[in-house]
Amino acid sequence: ADAFDAVTAGDEDRTRSSLDRAREILEEGLGANPHSRDAAVGLGIVFFYRSYYVDGRGYPHAIEFLTRILEADPYAVDAARSLANAYA
């Protein structure tokens, strides 16, 4: 929620910081449970939003990560949605 508040406020530094913190939390969760769909999808979504709002150079990484999620779990609908947005 903080990242979206930061986006609305036009605060790129706070957006970056919030998304980086979310990435750290999700990476820890995925490290603790490598089979967690929620952590993997959440991390992919963070990669997408960081590319969209902060640094467009991250799209290839977001696309690759989200694609791997869908290859392993084709029913990960939120990953598919973010992947489609990343390609758009």
GROMACS elastic network, one bead per residue, 0.5 to 0.9 nm:
[ bonds ]
;  ai    aj funct       b0    kb
    1     4     6  0.53647   500
    1     5     6  0.63305   500
    1     6     6  0.86604   500
    1    18     6  0.88529   500
    2     5     6  0.50259   500
    2     6     6  0.60777   500
    2     7     6  0.85827   500
    2    14     6  0.82433   500
    2    15     6  0.75917   500
    2    18     6  0.64295   500
    2    19     6  0.87031   500
    3     7     6  0.61640   500
    3     8     6  0.86353   500
    3    14     6  0.70192   500
    3    16     6  0.76588   500
    3    17     6  0.81115   500
    3    18     6  0.52654   500
    3    19     6  0.62474   500
    4     8     6  0.61201   500
    4     9     6  0.84800   500
    4    15     6  0.73151   500
    5     8     6  0.50813   500
    5     9     6  0.61629   500
    5    10     6  0.85725   500
    5    11     6  0.86502   500
    5    15     6  0.81522   500
    6    10     6  0.60559   500
    6    11     6  0.50768   500
    6    12     6  0.69771   500
    6    13     6  0.83416   500
    6    14     6  0.57781   500
    6    15     6  0.51558   500
    6    16     6  0.89126   500
    6    18     6  0.83633   500
    7    11     6  0.59722   500
    7    12     6  0.67715   500
    7    14     6  0.82195   500
    7    15     6  0.60341   500
    7    53     6  0.74257   500
    8    11     6  0.77083   500
    9    12     6  0.86656   500
   10    14     6  0.89276   500
   10    15     6  0.84150   500
   11    14     6  0.54824   500
   11    15     6  0.61891   500
   11    16     6  0.87198   500
   12    16     6  0.60510   500
   12    17     6  0.84955   500
   12    53     6  0.77304   500
   12    54     6  0.65820   500
   13    16     6  0.51496   500
   13    17     6  0.61168   500
   13    18     6  0.85640   500
   13    54     6  0.85495   500
   14    18     6  0.59550   500
   14    19     6  0.84450   500
   15    18     6  0.52348   500
   15    19     6  0.61247   500
   15    20     6  0.84589   500
   15    50     6  0.81869   500
   15    53     6  0.76853   500
   15    54     6  0.73958   500
   16    19     6  0.52587   500
   16    20     6  0.59851   500
   16    21     6  0.85633   500
   16    50     6  0.69123   500
   16    53     6  0.82368   500
   16    54     6  0.63281   500
   16    55     6  0.89878   500
   17    20     6  0.50820   500
   17    21     6  0.61689   500
   17    22     6  0.86449   500
   18    21     6  0.51436   500
   18    22     6  0.62525   500
   18    23     6  0.86324   500
   19    23     6  0.61254   500
   19    24     6  0.86707   500
   19    46     6  0.63269   500
   19    47     6  0.83663   500
   19    49     6  0.78736   500
   19    50     6  0.65017   500
   20    24     6  0.62798   500
   20    25     6  0.87520   500
   20    46     6  0.82351   500
   20    50     6  0.82545   500
   21    24     6  0.50670   500
   21    25     6  0.63010   500
   21    26     6  0.86508   500
   22    25     6  0.51586   500
   22    26     6  0.61467   500
   22    27     6  0.84906   500
   22    42     6  0.87203   500
   22    43     6  0.79074   500
   22    46     6  0.71839   500
   23    26     6  0.51846   500
   23    27     6  0.59571   500
   23    28     6  0.85221   500
   23    42     6  0.84019   500
   23    43     6  0.59907   500
   23    46     6  0.64100   500
   23    47     6  0.78654   500
   24    27     6  0.51313   500
   24    28     6  0.61940   500
   24    29     6  0.86319   500
   24    43     6  0.89453   500
   25    28     6  0.51910   500
   25    29     6  0.62771   500
   25    30     6  0.86893   500
   25    39     6  0.88769   500
   25    43     6  0.89796   500
   26    30     6  0.60278   500
   26    31     6  0.83983   500
   26    38     6  0.88427   500
   26    39     6  0.53688   500
   26    40     6  0.74571   500
   26    42     6  0.68782   500
   26    43     6  0.57968   500
   27    30     6  0.50135   500
   27    31     6  0.59722   500
   27    32     6  0.85471   500
   27    39     6  0.74196   500
   27    40     6  0.81887   500
   27    43     6  0.71062   500
   28    32     6  0.62093   500
   28    33     6  0.85885   500
   28    39     6  0.88583   500
   29    32     6  0.51265   500
   29    33     6  0.61082   500
   29    34     6  0.79042   500
   29    36     6  0.78689   500
   29    39     6  0.61297   500
   29    40     6  0.87565   500
   30    35     6  0.72892   500
   30    36     6  0.62621   500
   30    37     6  0.87331   500
   30    38     6  0.87993   500
   30    39     6  0.55419   500
   30    40     6  0.65004   500
   30    43     6  0.87259   500
   31    34     6  0.55935   500
   32    36     6  0.88781   500
   33    36     6  0.55810   500
   33    39     6  0.84189   500
   34    37     6  0.84873   500
   34    39     6  0.84508   500
   34    40     6  0.81362   500
   35    38     6  0.89524   500
   35    39     6  0.85189   500
   35    40     6  0.80895   500
   36    39     6  0.53863   500
   36    40     6  0.62490   500
   36    41     6  0.85740   500
   37    40     6  0.52064   500
   37    41     6  0.59612   500
   37    42     6  0.82720   500
   37    69     6  0.83162   500
   37    73     6  0.82012   500
   37    76     6  0.76364   500
   38    41     6  0.52742   500
   38    42     6  0.58251   500
   38    43     6  0.83979   500
   38    76     6  0.89778   500
   39    42     6  0.50670   500
   39    43     6  0.60146   500
   39    44     6  0.85855   500
   40    43     6  0.51610   500
   40    44     6  0.62604   500
   40    45     6  0.86659   500
   40    65     6  0.87825   500
   40    66     6  0.85644   500
   40    69     6  0.71060   500
   40    79     6  0.88226   500
   41    44     6  0.50449   500
   41    45     6  0.61540   500
   41    46     6  0.85990   500
   41    66     6  0.73809   500
   41    69     6  0.71252   500
   41    76     6  0.73520   500
   41    78     6  0.69310   500
   41    79     6  0.55558   500
   42    45     6  0.50491   500
   42    46     6  0.61888   500
   42    47     6  0.86823   500
   42    78     6  0.85763   500
   42    79     6  0.81686   500
   43    46     6  0.50017   500
   43    47     6  0.62589   500
   43    48     6  0.86613   500
   43    65     6  0.86742   500
   43    66     6  0.88717   500
   44    47     6  0.50597   500
   44    48     6  0.62815   500
   44    49     6  0.87501   500
   44    62     6  0.60707   500
   44    63     6  0.82681   500
   44    65     6  0.60741   500
   44    66     6  0.54511   500
   44    69     6  0.82147   500
   44    79     6  0.68500   500
   44    82     6  0.78232   500
   44    83     6  0.86003   500
   45    49     6  0.61616   500
   45    50     6  0.84888   500
   45    62     6  0.78156   500
   45    66     6  0.79650   500
   45    78     6  0.79921   500
   45    79     6  0.69165   500
   45    82     6  0.61670   500
   45    83     6  0.85135   500
   46    49     6  0.51350   500
   46    50     6  0.59731   500
   46    51     6  0.84640   500
   46    62     6  0.83927   500
   47    50     6  0.52224   500
   47    51     6  0.62407   500
   47    52     6  0.86603   500
   47    58     6  0.71549   500
   47    59     6  0.77255   500
   47    61     6  0.74421   500
   47    62     6  0.50420   500
   47    63     6  0.86540   500
   47    65     6  0.83329   500
   47    66     6  0.88806   500
   48    51     6  0.51555   500
   48    52     6  0.61437   500
   48    53     6  0.86351   500
   48    58     6  0.76314   500
   48    59     6  0.66042   500
   48    61     6  0.85891   500
   48    62     6  0.52916   500
   48    63     6  0.77491   500
   48    66     6  0.87281   500
   48    82     6  0.66866   500
   48    83     6  0.78482   500
   48    85     6  0.82203   500
   48    86     6  0.63777   500
   49    53     6  0.58186   500
   49    54     6  0.77425   500
   49    62     6  0.89152   500
   49    82     6  0.87062   500
   49    86     6  0.88972   500
   50    53     6  0.53810   500
   50    54     6  0.51669   500
   50    55     6  0.62599   500
   50    56     6  0.78450   500
   50    58     6  0.73501   500
   50    59     6  0.87238   500
   50    62     6  0.89593   500
   51    54     6  0.56200   500
   51    57     6  0.65414   500
   51    59     6  0.55210   500
   51    62     6  0.76147   500
   51    86     6  0.84125   500
   52    55     6  0.66437   500
   52    56     6  0.58972   500
   52    58     6  0.84049   500
   52    59     6  0.78637   500
   52    86     6  0.79346   500
   53    56     6  0.76429   500
   54    58     6  0.89488   500
   55    58     6  0.60700   500
   55    59     6  0.83395   500
   56    59     6  0.59226   500
   57    60     6  0.72447   500
   57    61     6  0.85141   500
   58    61     6  0.54807   500
   58    62     6  0.63014   500
   58    63     6  0.87116   500
   59    63     6  0.59650   500
   59    64     6  0.84675   500
   59    86     6  0.64815   500
   59    87     6  0.82749   500
   60    63     6  0.51054   500
   60    64     6  0.60788   500
   60    65     6  0.85492   500
   60    86     6  0.86904   500
   61    64     6  0.51260   500
   61    65     6  0.60656   500
   61    66     6  0.85058   500
   62    65     6  0.51918   500
   62    66     6  0.60184   500
   62    67     6  0.83743   500
   62    82     6  0.88724   500
   62    83     6  0.77310   500
   62    86     6  0.74368   500
   63    66     6  0.52494   500
   63    67     6  0.59276   500
   63    68     6  0.85875   500
   63    82     6  0.86514   500
   63    83     6  0.59652   500
   63    84     6  0.88963   500
   63    86     6  0.65185   500
   63    87     6  0.75580   500
   64    67     6  0.51197   500
   64    68     6  0.62779   500
   64    69     6  0.87799   500
   64    83     6  0.89759   500
   65    68     6  0.52418   500
   65    69     6  0.64390   500
   65    70     6  0.88857   500
   66    69     6  0.50577   500
   66    70     6  0.63522   500
   66    71     6  0.86777   500
   66    79     6  0.58009   500
   66    80     6  0.73316   500
   66    82     6  0.76174   500
   66    83     6  0.59478   500
   67    70     6  0.51395   500
   67    71     6  0.61464   500
   67    72     6  0.87017   500
   67    79     6  0.81022   500
   67    80     6  0.80971   500
   67    83     6  0.71773   500
   68    71     6  0.50153   500
   68    72     6  0.63166   500
   68    73     6  0.84745   500
   69    72     6  0.52608   500
   69    73     6  0.58788   500
   69    74     6  0.76521   500
   69    76     6  0.74725   500
   69    79     6  0.71042   500
   69    80     6  0.88261   500
   70    75     6  0.72602   500
   70    76     6  0.63389   500
   70    77     6  0.85667   500
   70    79     6  0.68814   500
   70    80     6  0.68917   500
   71    74     6  0.60020   500
   73    76     6  0.57432   500
   74    77     6  0.76450   500
   74    79     6  0.89848   500
   74    80     6  0.81594   500
   75    78     6  0.87683   500
   75    79     6  0.87465   500
   75    80     6  0.83531   500
   76    79     6  0.54505   500
   76    80     6  0.64840   500
   76    81     6  0.89182   500
   77    80     6  0.50292   500
   77    81     6  0.62122   500
   77    82     6  0.87027   500
   78    81     6  0.50154   500
   78    82     6  0.62103   500
   78    83     6  0.84824   500
   79    82     6  0.51855   500
   79    83     6  0.60097   500
   79    84     6  0.85759   500
   80    83     6  0.50073   500
   80    84     6  0.61454   500
   80    85     6  0.85983   500
   81    84     6  0.52031   500
   81    85     6  0.62968   500
   81    86     6  0.86677   500
   82    86     6  0.60565   500
   82    87     6  0.86595   500
   83    87     6  0.63283   500
   83    88     6  0.86236   500
   84    87     6  0.52242   500
   84    88     6  0.62274   500
